[in-house]
């Protein structure tokens, strides 16, 4: 075992889902031509003044409440002063001494070990512009100001994490929550949900924090885990060899499989924070905070617990199906449709049936992009299809053919079944005829079955299903084969 333990804290920058920027009316839409979503305010032209975006404040407040944070009725925007090409004002508008919210928490579970991770603060700030290094194949750096001024919430955890697996789980659960309340779209590819990781090591049993390194702007759960693991190993190797960890900012190189230094941070940056004189304090009526709290949707952790209790889902099934709001809604609506159709199923049976079928046959056709989702089948149609299996009108095998047709054509299940002649055969005489033919043509396997190799029953069932093109009622096939195979030769 290592003589050291890691101490990890995460800073997540999540873009708020407002249509316009934090202090001006410019669009936040991703992917526009460079420098087309700009105006005097976000370009910091002389004489321009910022105006706070009310929707962004409400979205950040919803996220803070969902994370159990204390939302302050009064918060202040501050100027964070530093100089970089992507910051036209020479400062970033953020929050410092009086943030929007503090003292939250997030529950995670890794390998059956539940833990509570503290959230130090959730505050608002504007994003910087984007530097394009080596533009046009040269050595120049160009700046795209479309992103400058986009509203962000920065969510800062306490240094409560000890392993990269915990950091990955924390990020997944955090992303689920901010998506569930509609505050962020969780789009990792577009960088609207990205994180910095602060990593240090210390001797096991020590309470003193070691010198940390900051891993910047990682936008993949897998990369976060790999970067943290590498950084922990690197720091342990340095200290074990008698060296000293230098406080610095590093980045993850997937190509090289290691973290690389970006810049030194030997001394803490003096950002010279002070309240922005152009912006009044943000004041939220406590009654409005309570109204936003009451309006929160059911959060993923509560949804998973309810599904496990009411629908009989496993923890793994519930985790997969609650990861995106649109997929969770598909399950809920499918179960509702299935329990409302003739021959009503109990919720637990309907839930398990729907969960298994969605994961096995539907999810691979679902296209997710942030909060938006393309689901090529309706919950009503899916519920009807599952009820046909339950009522014995089609087999599970035929259902797979039908759902593929539904996804490809958009047709209803009964239309497909009728047109293609896929109804299940439940005529005992026809099934018995097929079963006797299989028994007659395979005397060796019959003898082996009667000698005690009972597992061969499954082989016989498969042969009868093949002979009936998968349309025979499987339960009836099993019953008839057991009867026929038990008869004396």
C-alpha positions in Angstrom: 0.0 0.0 0.0 1.1 3.5 -0.7 2.5 5.7 2.1 0.6 8.6 0.6 -3.0 9.5 0.1 -4.4 11.9 -2.5 -6.4 15.0 -1.8 -8.6 16.1 -4.7 -10.9 19.0 -5.2 -12.8 19.9 -8.3 -13.8 23.2 -9.9 -16.6 22.8 -12.5 -17.4 25.5 -15.0 -20.9 24.9 -16.3 -22.6 27.1 -18.9 -26.0 28.4 -17.9 -28.7 27.7 -20.4 -29.8 31.2 -21.1 -30.3 32.4 -24.7 -28.2 35.5 -24.2 -24.9 36.3 -22.4 -24.6 37.3 -18.8 -24.4 41.0 -19.2 -25.6 41.7 -22.8 -28.1 40.5 -25.3 -25.7 38.6 -27.6 -26.5 35.0 -28.4 -24.9 32.1 -26.6 -25.4 29.7 -29.5 -22.5 27.4 -30.1 -20.7 27.0 -33.4 -21.4 30.4 -35.1 -18.8 32.1 -37.3 -16.0 33.7 -35.1 -16.7 37.1 -33.7 -20.4 37.3 -34.9 -22.0 37.1 -31.5 -20.4 40.2 -30.1 -21.4 43.7 -29.1 -19.8 46.8 -27.4 -20.6 45.3 -23.9 -18.9 41.9 -24.4 -16.0 43.5 -26.4 -15.6 46.0 -23.5 -15.8 49.1 -25.8 -15.6 52.4 -24.0 -18.9 53.7 -22.6 -20.6 50.3 -22.6 -22.3 49.1 -19.4 -23.2 45.5 -18.3 -26.8 44.6 -17.3 -27.3 41.3 -15.4 -29.3 38.5 -17.1 -32.3 37.5 -14.8 -32.7 34.1 -16.4 -29.1 33.2 -15.8 -29.5 34.2 -12.1 -32.6 32.0 -11.8 -30.9 29.0 -13.4 -27.9 29.3 -11.1 -30.2 29.5 -8.1 -32.1 26.4 -9.2 -28.8 24.5 -9.5 -27.6 25.7 -6.1 -30.9 24.7 -4.4 -30.7 21.2 -6.1 -27.2 20.8 -4.6 -28.4 21.7 -1.1 -26.6 25.1 -1.1 -27.5 28.0 1.1 -28.6 30.7 -1.4 -27.9 34.2 -0.2 -30.6 36.8 -0.6 -27.8 39.3 -1.5 -24.7 38.6 -3.6 -22.2 40.9 -5.4 -20.4 40.7 -8.7 -16.7 41.5 -8.4 -13.9 42.3 -10.8 -11.2 39.6 -11.0 -8.2 41.4 -12.5 -5.7 39.7 -14.8 -4.4 40.3 -18.3 -4.7 37.8 -21.2 -5.7 38.2 -24.8 -9.1 36.5 -24.3 -10.2 39.1 -21.7 -10.8 42.4 -23.4 -11.7 44.4 -20.2 -8.5 43.3 -18.4 -10.7 41.7 -15.8 -13.4 39.1 -15.5 -16.7 39.7 -13.8 -17.1 37.0 -11.2 -18.1 36.7 -7.6 -15.8 36.5 -4.6 -16.6 37.6 -1.0 -20.3 37.5 -1.4 -21.2 34.6 -3.9 -24.6 33.5 -4.9 -24.5 30.3 -2.7 -22.3 28.2 -0.4 -22.2 25.1 1.8 -23.8 22.4 -0.4 -23.3 18.7 -0.7 -23.4 15.9 -3.2 -23.9 12.2 -2.4 -21.8 9.7 -4.4 -21.4 5.9 -4.2 -18.3 4.2 -5.5 -18.0 0.4 -5.2 -20.8 0.3 -2.6 -19.1 2.9 -0.4 -21.4 6.0 -0.1 -19.8 9.3 0.6 -20.8 12.9 1.0 -18.7 15.5 -0.9 -19.0 19.1 0.3 -19.6 21.9 -2.1 -17.8 25.0 -1.0 -19.6 27.5 -3.2 -21.6 27.9 -6.4 -21.2 31.4 -7.9 -21.8 33.1 -11.3 -19.2 34.5 -13.6 -18.7 35.3 -17.3 -16.7 33.1 -19.6 -13.6 34.3 -21.3 -13.1 34.4 -25.1 -11.4 31.6 -26.9 -7.8 31.7 -28.1 -7.0 29.9 -31.3 -3.3 29.1 -31.2 -1.4 28.4 -34.4 -4.2 29.8 -36.5 -4.1 29.1 -40.2 -1.2 26.8 -39.8 1.1 29.6 -38.6 2.4 30.8 -35.3 -0.2 33.5 -34.7 -2.9 33.3 -32.0 -6.4 34.6 -33.0 -9.2 35.4 -30.6 -12.9 34.4 -31.0 -15.0 36.6 -28.7 -18.3 34.7 -29.3 -17.7 32.8 -26.0 -16.7 35.9 -24.1 -19.5 36.9 -21.7 -21.3 33.6 -21.8 -22.9 32.9 -18.4 -21.2 30.3 -16.2 -21.7 28.9 -12.8 -18.5 27.8 -11.1 -19.1 24.9 -8.7 -16.2 24.4 -6.2 -16.0 21.2 -4.2 -14.3 20.8 -0.9 -11.1 18.7 -1.0 -13.1 15.6 0.0 -12.2 13.3 -2.8 -9.4 10.7 -2.4 -9.5 8.7 -5.7 -9.9 9.3 -9.3 -12.9 7.0 -9.4 -14.6 9.2 -6.8 -13.8 12.3 -8.9 -15.4 10.7 -12.0 -18.5 9.7 -10.0 -18.8 13.1 -8.5 -18.7 14.7 -12.0 -21.3 12.3 -13.4 -23.7 12.9 -10.6 -23.2 16.7 -10.7 -23.8 16.7 -14.4 -27.0 14.7 -14.0 -28.3 17.3 -11.4 -27.6 20.4 -13.4 -29.2 18.8 -16.4 -32.2 17.7 -14.5 -33.0 21.2 -13.3 -32.5 22.6 -16.8 -29.5 24.8 -15.8 -26.9 23.2 -18.0 -27.0 20.9 -21.1 -24.1 18.7 -19.9 -22.4 18.9 -23.4 -18.8 17.8 -22.8 -17.8 18.0 -26.5 -18.8 21.7 -26.8 -17.1 22.5 -23.4 -20.3 23.7 -21.7 -19.4 21.3 -18.8 -15.7 21.2 -18.0 -13.6 21.0 -14.9 -10.3 21.8 -13.3 -8.9 19.3 -10.8 -6.7 20.3 -7.8 -4.5 17.4 -6.8 -2.0 17.0 -3.9 -0.7 14.1 -1.8 0.2 13.8 1.8 1.4 11.0 4.2 -1.4 8.7 5.2 -2.8 9.9 8.5 -1.7 13.5 8.1 -4.2 16.3 8.1 -1.9 18.8 6.5 -2.6 19.6 2.9 0.3 19.1 0.5 1.3 21.4 -2.4 -1.3 21.1 -5.1 -1.2 21.2 -8.9 -4.1 22.4 -10.9 -5.2 20.3 -13.9 -7.0 22.7 -16.3 -10.1 22.4 -18.5 -10.6 18.7 -18.8 -13.9 17.9 -20.7 -14.1 14.1 -20.5 -14.8 11.9 -17.5 -12.3 9.3 -18.7 -9.6 12.0 -19.2 -10.3 13.3 -15.7 -9.7 9.9 -14.2 -6.6 9.3 -16.3 -5.1 12.7 -15.6 -5.7 12.4 -11.8 -4.2 8.9 -11.7 -1.1 10.1 -13.6 -0.7 13.2 -11.4 -0.9 11.2 -8.2 1.7 8.7 -9.4 3.9 11.6 -10.6 3.8 13.4 -7.3 4.5 10.2 -5.3 7.5 9.5 -7.5 8.9 13.0 -7.0 8.4 13.0 -3.2 9.7 9.4 -2.9 12.9 10.4 -4.8 13.5 13.3 -2.3 12.1 16.0 -4.6 9.6 18.8 -3.9 6.2 19.3 -5.6 6.0 22.7 -7.3 2.7 24.5 -7.3 1.8 24.9 -11.0 -0.9 24.6 -13.6 -0.7 21.5 -15.8 -2.8 20.1 -18.7 -3.6 16.5 -19.7 -2.1 15.2 -23.0 -4.1 12.2 -24.2 -1.5 11.6 -27.0 1.4 11.4 -24.5 -0.7 9.9 -21.7 0.6 12.3 -19.1 0.1 15.7 -17.6 2.3 18.6 -18.9 3.2 21.9 -17.2 1.5 25.0 -18.5 2.6 27.7 -16.2 4.1 28.2 -12.8 1.9 29.2 -9.8 4.7 29.5 -7.2 2.8 32.4 -5.6 -0.9 32.8 -5.3 -2.3 35.1 -8.0 -3.3 38.5 -6.7 -6.5 39.1 -8.7 -7.2 42.3 -6.7 -10.9 41.5 -6.4 -13.2 44.4 -5.7 -17.0 44.9 -6.2 -17.9 45.9 -9.7 -19.0 49.5 -9.5 -21.1 49.2 -12.7 -23.3 46.4 -11.3 -25.7 46.7 -8.3 -25.9 43.8 -5.8 -28.1 40.8 -6.9 -31.0 40.7 -4.4 -33.4 37.8 -4.4 -36.5 37.8 -2.3 -36.5 34.9 0.1 -40.0 34.0 -1.0 -38.8 33.7 -4.6 -36.0 31.4 -3.4 -38.5 29.2 -1.7 -40.7 29.2 -4.8 -37.8 28.1 -6.9 -37.0 25.4 -4.4 -40.6 24.1 -4.5 -40.6 24.1 -8.3 -37.5 21.8 -8.6 -38.2 18.5 -10.4 -37.5 15.2 -8.9 -33.8 14.8 -8.8 -31.9 11.8 -10.2 -31.0 10.3 -6.8 -34.6 10.4 -5.7 -35.8 9.0 -9.0 -33.4 6.1 -8.8 -34.5 5.3 -5.2 -38.2 5.4 -6.3 -37.6 3.2 -9.3 -35.8 0.6 -7.2 -38.7 0.7 -4.7 -41.7 0.9 -6.9 -40.5 -0.6 -10.2 -38.2 -3.2 -8.9 -35.2 -1.9 -11.0 -31.7 -2.8 -10.0 -29.3 0.0 -9.0 -27.4 -0.5 -12.2 -30.5 -0.2 -14.4 -31.7 2.9 -12.5 -28.4 4.5 -12.9 -28.2 4.0 -16.7 -31.8 5.1 -17.3 -31.7 8.2 -15.1 -28.5 9.6 -16.6 -30.4 11.8 -19.2 -33.8 13.5 -18.5 -35.2 12.4 -21.9 -34.3 8.7 -21.4 -35.8 8.9 -17.9 -39.0 10.3 -19.3 -39.2 7.6 -21.9 -39.1 4.9 -19.2 -41.7 6.7 -17.1 -44.1 7.2 -20.0 -43.6 3.6 -21.2 -44.4 2.2 -17.8 -47.5 4.4 -17.6 -48.6 3.3 -21.0 -48.0 -0.4 -20.2 -49.9 -0.3 -16.9 -52.9 1.5 -18.5 -53.4 -1.0 -21.4 -55.8 -4.0 -21.1 -54.4 -6.8 -19.0 -52.8 -4.2 -16.7 -49.4 -5.1 -15.3 -48.3 -4.4 -11.8 -45.8 -1.4 -11.8 -42.9 -3.6 -10.7 -43.4 -6.0 -13.5 -44.0 -3.3 -16.1 -41.0 -1.3 -14.9 -38.6 -4.3 -15.2 -40.0 -5.2 -18.6 -39.7 -1.7 -19.9 -36.2 -1.1 -18.4 -34.8 -4.3 -19.9 -36.3 -3.7 -23.3 -35.3 0.0 -23.6 -31.7 -0.9 -22.6 -31.4 -3.9 -24.9 -33.3 -2.6 -28.0 -33.8 1.1 -27.9 -30.9 3.0 -26.3 -28.5 2.2 -29.2 -30.8 4.1 -31.5 -31.1 7.2 -29.2 -29.0 10.2 -30.1 -28.2 12.5 -27.3 -26.7 16.0 -27.7 -26.7 17.9 -24.5 -30.2 18.2 -23.1 -31.7 17.5 -26.5 -32.5 13.9 -27.5 -33.6 12.1 -30.6 -35.7 9.1 -29.6 -37.1 7.4 -32.7 -40.0 5.6 -31.0 -42.9 6.8 -28.9 -43.5 5.6 -25.3 -47.1 4.8 -26.3 -46.0 2.5 -29.1 -43.3 0.9 -27.0 -45.9 0.3 -24.2 -48.2 -1.4 -26.7 -45.5 -3.5 -28.1 -44.5 -4.8 -24.6 -48.1 -5.5 -23.8 -48.3 -7.7 -26.9 -45.4 -9.8 -25.5 -47.1 -10.0 -22.1 -50.4 -11.1 -23.6 -48.8 -13.8 -25.7 -49.6 -12.3 -29.0 -45.9 -12.1 -30.1 -42.7 -13.6 -28.7 -39.8 -11.6 -27.4 -37.8 -12.6 -30.5 -40.5 -11.2 -32.8 -40.7 -8.1 -30.7 -37.1 -7.3 -31.6 -38.0 -7.4 -35.3 -41.1 -5.3 -34.7 -39.3 -2.6 -32.7 -36.6 -2.4 -35.4 -39.4 -1.8 -38.0 -41.1 0.8 -35.7 -37.8 2.7 -35.4 -37.1 2.5 -39.2 -40.6 3.4 -40.4 -42.5 5.0 -37.5 -45.4 2.6 -37.9 -47.5 1.2 -35.0 -46.7 -2.3 -33.7 -50.1 -3.9 -34.7 -49.8 -2.6 -38.2 -46.4 -4.2 -38.6 -47.4 -7.5 -37.1 -50.5 -7.8 -39.2 -48.8 -6.8 -42.5 -45.9 -9.1 -42.0 -47.8 -12.0 -40.5 -45.8 -12.0 -37.2 -48.6 -13.0 -34.8 -47.6 -15.7 -32.3 -48.8 -19.2 -33.0 -50.7 -20.6 -30.0 -52.4 -23.4 -31.8 -51.3 -26.5 -29.8 -51.8 -28.9 -32.7 -49.6 -26.9 -35.0 -46.9 -26.6 -32.4 -47.1 -30.3 -31.5 -46.7 -31.2 -35.1 -43.5 -29.2 -35.3 -42.3 -30.6 -32.0 -42.9 -34.2 -33.1 -41.0 -33.6 -36.3 -38.0 -32.3 -34.4 -38.1 -35.3 -32.0 -38.4 -37.7 -34.9 -35.4 -36.2 -36.7 -33.0 -36.1 -33.7 -33.1 -39.6 -32.0 -29.7 -39.2 -30.5 -30.5 -36.1 -28.6 -33.8 -37.6 -27.5 -32.0 -40.6 -26.0 -29.5 -38.3 -24.3 -32.3 -36.2 -22.8 -34.1 -39.3 -21.5 -30.8 -40.4 -20.0 -30.6 -37.4 -17.8 -29.2 -34.5 -19.9 -32.1 -32.2 -19.1 -30.3 -29.1 -20.4 -31.0 -30.4 -23.9 -34.6 -29.2 -23.5 -33.4 -25.7 -24.5 -31.9 -27.1 -27.7 -35.2 -28.7 -28.6 -37.1 -25.5 -27.8 -34.7 -23.6 -30.1 -35.3 -26.1 -32.9 -39.1 -25.8 -32.7 -38.9 -22.0 -32.6 -36.7 -22.1 -35.7 -39.2 -24.4 -37.4 -42.0 -22.0 -36.7 -39.9 -18.9 -37.7 -39.9 -17.8 -34.1 -43.7 -17.4 -34.0 -44.6 -20.3 -31.7 -45.7 -19.5 -28.1 -42.5 -20.3 -26.1 -44.4 -21.3 -23.0 -46.5 -23.8 -25.0 -43.5 -25.1 -26.8 -41.8 -25.9 -23.4 -44.9 -27.6 -22.1 -45.4 -29.8 -25.1 -41.8 -30.8 -25.4 -41.6 -31.8 -21.8 -44.7 -34.0 -22.3 -43.5 -35.5 -25.6 -39.9 -36.1 -24.5 -41.2 -37.9 -21.3 -43.2 -40.4 -23.3 -41.8 -43.9 -23.7 -40.0 -44.4 -27.0 
